[in-house]
């Protein structure tokens, strides 16, 4: 397979993922353990009502989007993942840039290097809001 064919296939996979995220009301994210940055898919930006021009947030700033009552649980789950390689799943609320409260299901799976070191976390959010709640926004 030549480079052009690989590029075309990669672009097709990316488009399929973007369409799936929009229809399924979910988005993907990745935490880089070394840089402490979180890379969000376009749908995650949309869920958080965050402008793309602000760029990807640092992990600390991403956690700050959670409702204050949910942050300790989220912080503990993420810390255990980065320290021990423990995967997680939880329901929580995020507060968007526009002040909306959005219920989400978050799932994270650790990326482990050959030496057992946690390199990062791959994860997704599922928007749990109802159609009626979305109409109010």
C-alpha positions as CSV (number, residue, x, y, z in Angstrom):
1,X,0.0,0.0,0.0
2,X,1.5,3.4,-1.0
3,X,1.6,6.5,1.2
4,X,-1.3,8.2,-0.7
5,X,-3.6,5.1,-0.1
6,X,-2.7,5.1,3.6
7,X,-3.4,8.8,3.9
8,X,-6.8,8.4,2.1
9,X,-7.7,5.5,4.4
10,X,-6.7,7.4,7.5
11,X,-8.8,10.4,6.4
12,X,-11.8,8.1,5.9
13,X,-11.4,6.6,9.3
14,X,-11.2,10.1,10.9
15,X,-14.4,11.2,9.1
16,X,-16.2,8.0,10.2
17,X,-15.2,8.7,13.8
18,X,-16.4,12.3,13.6
19,X,-19.8,11.3,12.2
20,X,-20.1,8.5,14.7
21,X,-19.3,10.9,17.6
22,X,-22.0,13.4,16.4
23,X,-24.7,10.7,15.9
24,X,-23.8,8.8,19.1
25,X,-23.4,11.9,21.2
26,X,-20.0,10.8,22.5
27,X,-16.4,12.1,22.1
28,X,-12.9,10.8,22.7
29,X,-10.0,12.2,24.6
30,X,-6.4,11.3,25.5
31,X,-4.3,12.4,28.5
32,X,-0.5,12.5,27.8
33,X,1.1,11.6,31.2
34,X,4.3,13.3,30.3
35,X,3.0,16.7,29.3
36,X,-0.2,16.6,31.4
37,X,-2.2,17.8,28.5
38,X,-5.6,16.4,27.3
39,X,-6.3,16.1,23.6
40,X,-10.0,16.4,22.9
41,X,-12.0,15.4,19.8
42,X,-14.2,18.0,18.2
43,X,-17.2,16.6,19.9
44,X,-15.6,17.0,23.4
45,X,-15.0,20.7,22.6
46,X,-18.7,21.0,21.6
47,X,-19.8,19.2,24.8
48,X,-17.8,21.7,26.9
49,X,-18.9,24.6,24.7
50,X,-15.2,25.5,24.5
51,X,-13.8,27.4,21.5
52,X,-11.2,25.4,19.5
53,X,-9.1,28.5,19.4
54,X,-8.4,28.1,23.2
55,X,-6.6,24.8,22.3
56,X,-6.5,21.6,24.3
57,X,-6.6,22.1,28.1
58,X,-4.0,21.0,30.7
59,X,-5.3,18.1,32.8
60,X,-5.9,20.3,35.8
61,X,-8.0,22.7,33.7
62,X,-10.0,19.8,32.2
63,X,-10.8,18.4,35.6
64,X,-12.0,21.9,36.6
65,X,-14.9,21.6,34.1
66,X,-16.5,19.0,36.4
67,X,-19.1,20.1,38.9
68,X,-17.4,20.9,42.2
69,X,-19.2,18.1,44.0
70,X,-17.9,15.6,41.4
71,X,-14.3,16.8,41.2
72,X,-12.8,14.9,44.1
73,X,-14.1,11.6,42.7
74,X,-12.8,12.5,39.2
75,X,-9.4,13.6,40.6
76,X,-9.1,10.3,42.5
77,X,-10.0,8.2,39.5
78,X,-7.5,10.0,37.2
79,X,-4.7,9.9,39.9
80,X,-5.2,6.2,40.3
81,X,-5.1,5.7,36.6
82,X,-1.8,7.7,36.2
83,X,-0.2,6.2,39.3
84,X,-1.3,2.6,39.2
85,X,-2.7,2.0,35.7
86,X,-6.2,1.6,37.0
87,X,-8.9,2.0,34.3
88,X,-12.1,3.8,35.4
89,X,-15.7,4.5,34.5
90,X,-18.0,7.0,36.3
91,X,-21.0,9.2,35.8
92,X,-20.5,12.9,36.6
93,X,-21.6,16.4,35.6
94,X,-19.5,18.9,33.6
95,X,-20.1,22.6,33.7
96,X,-19.7,24.0,30.2
97,X,-18.1,27.3,29.2
98,X,-21.7,28.8,29.0
99,X,-22.6,27.6,32.5
100,X,-24.7,24.6,31.4
101,X,-24.8,21.4,33.5
102,X,-24.2,18.3,31.3
103,X,-24.4,14.8,32.7
104,X,-21.8,12.5,31.2
105,X,-20.5,9.0,31.4
106,X,-16.7,9.0,31.4
107,X,-14.5,5.9,30.7
108,X,-10.7,5.8,30.7
109,X,-8.3,3.0,29.8
110,X,-4.6,3.3,30.6
111,X,-1.9,3.2,28.0
112,X,1.0,1.2,29.5
113,X,4.6,1.3,28.1
114,X,6.8,-1.8,27.8
115,X,8.4,-1.0,31.1
116,X,5.0,-0.9,32.9
117,X,5.0,2.9,33.0
118,X,1.6,4.7,32.4
119,X,2.1,6.7,29.2
120,X,-1.4,8.1,29.2
121,X,-5.1,7.5,29.3
122,X,-7.4,7.0,26.3
123,X,-11.1,7.7,27.1
124,X,-14.5,8.8,26.0
125,X,-17.4,10.8,27.2
126,X,-21.0,9.9,26.5
127,X,-23.5,12.8,26.7
128,X,-26.3,11.5,29.0
129,X,-28.6,14.6,28.6
130,X,-32.1,14.0,27.3
131,X,-33.5,15.6,24.2
132,X,-35.7,17.8,26.4
133,X,-32.7,19.0,28.3
134,X,-30.8,19.8,25.1
135,X,-33.8,21.9,23.8
136,X,-33.5,24.2,26.9
137,X,-29.9,25.2,26.1
